[in-house]
Amino acid sequence: MYAEERQQTIAGLVADRGRVAVTALADEFGVTTETVRRDLALLERAGTLRRVHGGAVPAGALTFVETALAERHGTRSEQKRKIATAALDLVPGAGGSLLLDGGSTTAALAELLPGDRRLLVITSSVPIAARLAAAPGLDLHVLGGRVRGITQCAVGEQAVAALADLRVDVAFLGTNGITPAHGFTTPDEAEASVKRAMTRAGQRVVVLADSSKLGREHLIRFATPADVDVLVTDADADATDVARLEDAGVEVVVA
């Protein structure tokens, strides 16, 4: 295969898979990793893709643009349901406490929370709070602050200050992007500040994210792999990314 043909094929693989690893491409094409890196550099200069640590993602994958919550609820709903079902095993027992971050996958978990189990639930999400308000066994608390329309979550100094005084059994967080090298990211600084404070408030930190979030990096990091105990994702997760996260100390549960 000529170099131009290989590069065109790599560009197609990035578009189809959402992320490719240098080592996997080297094995697939029978070339050295240095050759693959040169190919990726040429494709990046052409605007076809963007290189990230260990591989490449589509040119639009690194972004500060955020998808609205209503739109996210309609995508990958089956995977999110499976993730939420698997995450139920991580919910503390009766008398326990948990934080629920905003997002469509954490909202899927909220729908499955046992209403008859005595739990203290704290959330930044207006839709999640509305969903849980009538559950008889839950002691529900809502963080104050400015509500961002795009995520419908409380952000700002008031929310961050309240979280600084909290310590819960489990913090369940969502994320917009995950890479083993850079960690867990989101496009908005205010949202990242709340997520960062939630991470500090949890004795155990669990991130719920479908596999489309792996290999994506956004503007602001709110947690490193060392800050997260468990990632719950779906069966389409890239095996290389999963292995690297596990090497970094994150327990990965595949739903």
SULDANOR-V704507 format. One record per backbone hydrogen bond with DSSP energy under -0.5 kcal/mol. NH is the residue of the N-H (numbers start at 1). CO is the residue of the C=O. If there is no record, write none. Layout:
nh,co
NH,CO
NH,CO
This chain:
nh,co
6,2
7,3
8,4
9,5
10,6
11,7
12,8
13,9
14,10
15,11
16,12
17,13
18,14
20,56
22,54
25,21
26,22
27,23
28,24
29,25
30,26
31,26
36,32
37,33
38,34
39,35
40,36
41,37
42,38
43,39
44,40
45,41
46,42
47,44
48,43
49,43
50,57
52,55
55,52
56,20
57,50
58,18
59,48
61,58
63,61
63,217
69,150
72,68
73,69
74,70
74,71
75,72
80,76
81,77
82,78
83,79
84,80
85,81
86,82
87,83
88,84
88,85
89,86
90,87
91,88
95,118
96,93
96,118
98,120
99,170
100,122
101,99
101,172
107,103
108,104
109,105
110,106
111,107
112,108
112,109
113,109
113,110
117,114
119,117
119,137
120,96
121,119
121,139
122,98
123,141
124,100
125,100
126,152
129,125
130,126
131,127
132,128
133,129
135,132
137,115
138,135
139,119
140,138
141,121
143,123
146,155
148,146
148,153
152,148
153,148
154,124
155,146
160,156
161,157
162,158
163,159
164,160
165,161
165,162
166,163
168,201
169,97
170,97
171,204
172,99
172,170
173,171
173,206
176,185
177,185
178,213
179,183
183,179
184,223
185,177
186,220
192,188
193,189
194,190
195,191
196,192
197,193
198,194
199,195
200,196
201,197
202,198
202,199
203,168
204,169
206,171
206,204
207,230
208,173
209,207
209,232
213,210
214,211
215,178
216,178
216,213
219,63
220,186
222,184
223,184
227,224
228,224
228,225
229,205
230,205
231,251
232,207
233,231
233,253
237,234
242,238
243,239
244,240
245,241
246,242
247,243
248,244
249,246
250,245
251,229
251,249
252,250
253,231
253,251
254,252
255,233
255,253
